[in-house]
């Protein structure tokens, strides 16, 4: 099967403290891969090092066969990214931000259709600063999809969304997956992971304590639910989640 993302030996330290060490990840075309772990486990650092927005200490990364540091422009024509924290000017409208983003790409998706798909069509003339936290989160996903990417990276994609909105986002992403989009996401919501992900990697202390299919994680653990299995793998059963 065609590999869209290939990572080997990825490591990153801050002030002598290893945040991630020797990570190896392979994601096939059209697959949804979930990176799991408690706050501070290294999920965001891993995504930043994969994308080349943070320099790794060692390791190789290829996305669509390209090096994110050397082939940056060529790669980001084909990759969408949604970060947890995104800062935009206060006085910019949703429509203006979408137009500005679309201008950066040769063959962008129709942002009007994306706003409709994610329930934001009636907000296109609103200021970004006036949106609720959940609406902003959905807008950041729309912006990540405007490039019409082959691969999209989503960092904690449904934080701040209510149950109905989360399910709407999942449905839209499942449709995009069926169209062949490769999705790499980080999450701490196990219901989201069970619905969306084909395979997962669970991070603890900078390395994987499990990598494989969701069903496999449950089968290896003494539990029947992914949430319980996840806490078992990360040894957080007694101490509670962070």
C-alpha angles and dihedrals in degrees: 000000000000113000115224097177123030120177126173133177095354112176135168132177132185117205091339094312113120109229096175126007130196097333117182119190133168122188123187125220111277093015127129111221121190124205110203134185144119121281107289094023091118103260097132092040089053092052092046091050091048091052093044093237086119120037114240119219091228143346138077128264128191123180114184085348092301132117108238092214099045101031096038101140095042092047098047090055084071103033130076123201132193115186126196093239118041123169121204133168113280096232100051121111124227091245092049093050091050091049092049090050093047090052090064094064135067098219108018124179118252101271091199089062091046092050088051092048092052096043097252102109092109090052099056093107094042121104112256088232090060094058120104118246091260093048091050090051091053090047090054089054090050090051090051090054098045092086087064086235131197089212129029128193116207121187113201089332102188102038107137096017123123120235096266093048092047091053090049091053091048091051092050092049092048089054090050090049089053087055089057103265115152111221127197111186140171118211144157094200108098095194088058092048093049092052099042111026129087092184136009140198118207113209124207127162091353098306141075118272088180137010125176143064120344091239090052092055090053093044093052093049124071089243139083099217127068092227091058091043091051092052089048093052092048093042090235096126096105100027094049129231120302 
